[in-house]
Every structure is written in structure tokens, then in C-alpha cells.
Amino acid sequence: MRLTLKGLLFEAALFIRFIIKALIVIGVPLILIYIAIFLGIIENSFVEITIWITTGIVILLISYINGIFEAFFANYRYKLFKKAEQT
């Protein structure tokens, strides 16, 4: 039971992490667009390029951080399943 609960909490953490990443990737560009519309500078090409570059940087950073977390979680998942096989 304890091992099953551990696995369930692990999967919940992965799901919460996915939701947070999705909110960041979608939210940052939307906030920038909202600010540009509010200030009335959305038609400025510099603002448009800035939004595109910021979006790209956010996606790259989230992907990099995701790779680090996936390496940790893959190792943890492997150890959890090995422990489950032994019991």
C-alpha cells in the first residue's frame, strides 16, 4: 500500500508539473500581448519580434528544465518499479 501511494504521489507531481509548464508557456506570451494591446503598441514590429523571441526563449528554457526533471524522475521511477518487483 505504501509503495502504491508513493507511485500515486509521484504521478500527481508529474501532472502538476505539466500543468505549471503549460501555464508558463501559454501565459507569458499572452501577458506580453495583453500589455502591448493595453499600451497600444501591438502593431509595432519591434514589439512583435520581442514577443516572438520571448516566447522562443521561454519554450527553450522550459524544455531544458524539463530534461533535467525527466532524468531525475526516470531514475526515481526505475527505483520505484524495482522495489515493487522485489515485494
PAZAPA-4460 file (N, C-alpha, C; in steps of 0.05 Angstrom, whole numbers, plus 32768, in hexadecimal, padded with zeros to 4 digits):
% residues 87
    n_x    n_y    n_z   ca_x   ca_y   ca_z    c_x    c_y    c_z   seq   type   mol
   8011   7FE8   8000   8000   8000   8000   8011   8019   8000     1      M     A
   8026   8019   8010   8038   8030   8012   8046   8036   7FF7     2      R     A
   804E   8021   7FE9   805C   8024   7FD0   8048   802E   7FBB     3      L     A
   802F   8025   7FBC   801B   802F   7FA9   8015   804C   7FAE     4      T     A
   8013   8054   7FC7   800F   8070   7FCD   8026   8082   7FC4     5      L     A
   803E   8078   7FC7   8056   8086   7FBE   8054   808A   7F9F     6      K     A
   804D   8075   7F91   804A   8077   7F74   8035   808A   7F6C     7      G     A
   801F   808A   7F7A   8008   809D   7F75   8011   80BA   7F79     8      L     A
   801F   80BF   7F8F   8029   80DA   7F94   803D   80E3   7F7F     9      L     A
   804D   80D0   7F76   8061   80D5   7F61   8053   80DE   7F47    10      F     A
   803E   80CF   7F3F   802F   80D5   7F27   8020   80F0   7F29    11      E     A
   8016   80F5   7F41   8009   810F   7F46   801C   8126   7F43    12      A     A
   8035   8122   7F4D   8049   8137   7F4A   8050   813C   7F2D    13      A     A
   8051   8127   7F1D   8057   812A   7F01   8040   8139   7EF3    14      L     A
   8028   8133   7EFA   8011   8140   7EEE   8010   815E   7EF6    15      F     A
   8015   8164   7F0F   8016   8180   7F18   802C   818F   7F0A    16      I     A
   8043   8182   7F06   8059   818F   7EF8   8052   8195   7EDB    17      R     A
   8044   8182   7ECE   803B   8186   7EB3   8028   819E   7EB1    18      F     A
   8015   81A1   7EC4   8002   81B7   7EC3   8011   81D2   7EC7    19      I     A
   8024   81D2   7EDA   8033   81EB   7EDF   8043   81F3   7EC6    20      I     A
   804F   81E0   7EB9   805F   81E6   7EA1   804D   81F0   7E8B    21      K     A
   8035   81E4   7E88   8023   81ED   7E73   8019   8209   7E78    22      A     A
   8014   8210   7E92   800B   822B   7E99   8021   823F   7E93    23      L     A
   803A   8238   7E99   8050   824A   7E93   8054   824F   7E75    24      I     A
   8054   8239   7E66   8059   823B   7E49   8042   824B   7E3C    25      V     A
   802A   8248   7E45   8013   8256   7E39   8010   8271   7E46    26      I     A
   8015   8273   7E60   8010   828C   7E6E   8022   82A3   7E69    27      G     A
   803C   829E   7E67   8050   82B3   7E62   804A   82C2   7E48    28      V     A
   8047   82B5   7E32   8041   82C3   7E19   8026   82D2   7E1A    29      P     A
   8012   82C6   7E27   7FF8   82D3   7E29   7FFA   82EC   7E3A    30      L     A
   8009   82EB   7E4F   800D   8303   7E60   801B   8319   7E50    31      I     A
   8030   8312   7E41   803E   8325   7E30   802B   8331   7E1B    32      L     A
   801B   8321   7E0F   8008   832B   7DFB   7FF3   833D   7E08    33      I     A
   7FEA   8335   7E1F   7FD6   8346   7E2D   7FE2   8362   7E34    34      Y     A
   7FFB   8362   7E3D   8008   837B   7E44   800B   838C   7E2B    35      I     A
   8013   837F   7E15   8017   838E   7DFC   7FFD   839A   7DF2    36      A     A
   7FE7   838B   7DF4   7FCD   8395   7DEC   7FC4   83AC   7DFF    37      I     A
   7FC9   83A8   7E19   7FC1   83BD   7E2C   7FD0   83D7   7E27    38      F     A
   7FE9   83D5   7E20   7FF9   83ED   7E1B   7FF6   83F8   7DFE    39      L     A
   7FE8   83E8   7DED   7FE3   83F1   7DD2   7FFB   83EF   7DC0    40      G     A
   800D   83DD   7DC6   8025   83DA   7DB5   8027   83BE   7DA8    41      I     A
   8010   83B1   7DA6   8010   8396   7D9B   8018   8395   7D7D    42      I     A
   8013   83AB   7D6F   8019   83AC   7D52   8037   83B2   7D4D    43      E     A
   8046   83B9   7D61   8062   83BF   7D5E   8071   83A5   7D59    44      N     A
   8081   83A5   7D44   8090   838C   7D3C   80A4   8384   7D51    45      S     A
   80B0   8397   7D5F   80C3   8391   7D75   80B5   8381   7D8B    46      F     A
   809D   838A   7D92   808E   837C   7DA7   8087   8360   7D9E    47      V     A
   807F   835D   7D85   8078   8342   7D7B   8091   832F   7D7B    48      E     A
   80A7   8339   7D73   80C0   8329   7D73   80C8   8323   7D90    49      I     A
   80C5   8336   7DA2   80CB   8331   7DBE   80BA   831B   7DCA    50      T     A
   80A0   831B   7DC3   808E   8307   7DCD   8096   82EB   7DC2    51      I     A
   809C   82EA   7DA8   80A5   82D0   7D9C   80BF   82C6   7DA9    52      W     A
   80D2   82D8   7DAD   80EB   82CF   7DB9   80E7   82C6   7DD6    53      I     A
   80D7   82D5   7DE5   80D2   82CE   7E01   80C4   82B3   7E02    54      T     A
   80B1   82AE   7DF0   80A3   8295   7DEF   80B7   827E   7DE9    55      T     A
   80C8   8282   7DD6   80DC   826E   7DD0   80EF   8268   7DE7    56      G     A
   80F8   827D   7DF5   810A   8279   7E0B   80FB   826A   7E22    57      I     A
   80E2   8271   7E27   80D3   8263   7E3C   80D0   8246   7E35    58      V     A
   80CA   8240   7E1C   80C7   8224   7E14   80E1   8215   7E17    59      I     A
   80F7   8221   7E0F   8111   8214   7E11   8119   820F   7E2E    60      L     A
   8115   8223   7E3F   811B   8220   7E5C   810A   820A   7E69    61      L     A
   80F0   820A   7E63   80DF   81F6   7E6E   80E7   81DA   7E64    62      I     A
   80EF   81D8   7E4B   80F8   81BE   7E40   8111   81B5   7E4E    63      S     A
   8124   81C7   7E53   813D   81C0   7E60   8137   81B7   7E7D    64      Y     A
   8127   81C6   7E8C   8121   81BF   7EA7   8111   81A4   7EA7    65      I     A
   8100   81A0   7E94   80F1   8187   7E92   8104   8170   7E8E    66      N     A
   8119   8173   7E7E   812C   815D   7E7B   813A   8155   7E95    67      G     A
   8140   8169   7EA5   814D   8163   7EBF   8139   8154   7ED1    68      I     A
   8121   815E   7ED2   810D   8151   7EE3   8107   8135   7ED9    69      F     A
   8105   8131   7EBF   80FF   8116   7EB4   8115   8103   7EBB    70      E     A
   812E   810B   7EBA   8144   80FA   7EC2   8141   80F1   7EDF    71      A     A
   813A   8104   7EF1   8137   80FD   7F0D   811F   80EA   7F10    72      F     A
   8108   80F1   7F04   80F0   80E1   7F08   80F3   80C5   7EFB    73      F     A
   8102   80C3   7EE5   8106   80A9   7ED9   8115   8097   7EEB    74      A     A
   8129   80A2   7EF8   8139   8093   7F0B   8128   808B   7F23    75      N     A
   8118   809E   7F2D   8107   8098   7F44   80F2   8083   7F3D    76      Y     A
   80E6   8085   7F25   80D2   8072   7F1C   80DE   8056   7F1A    77      R     A
   80F7   8054   7F0F   8104   803B   7F0D   8109   802E   7F28    78      Y     A
   8112   803E   7F3B   8116   8033   7F56   80FC   802B   7F63    79      K     A
   80E7   803A   7F5E   80CD   8033   7F6A   80C3   8018   7F5E    80      L     A
   80C5   8014   7F44   80BC   7FFC   7F38   80CE   7FE4   7F40    81      F     A
   80E7   7FE8   7F43   80F9   7FD3   7F4C   80F1   7FCA   7F69    82      K     A
   80EA   7FDE   7F79   80E2   7FD8   7F95   80C8   7FC8   7F94    83      K     A
   80B6   7FD0   7F82   809C   7FC2   7F80   809F   7FA5   7F77    84      A     A
   80B3   7FA0   7F65   80B8   7F85   7F5C   80C2   7F73   7F73    85      E     A
   80D1   7F7F   7F85   80DD   7F6F   7F9A   80C9   7F68   7FB0    86      Q     A
   80B3   7F77   7FB2   809F   7F71   7FC6   8089   7F5F   7FBC    87      T     A
***
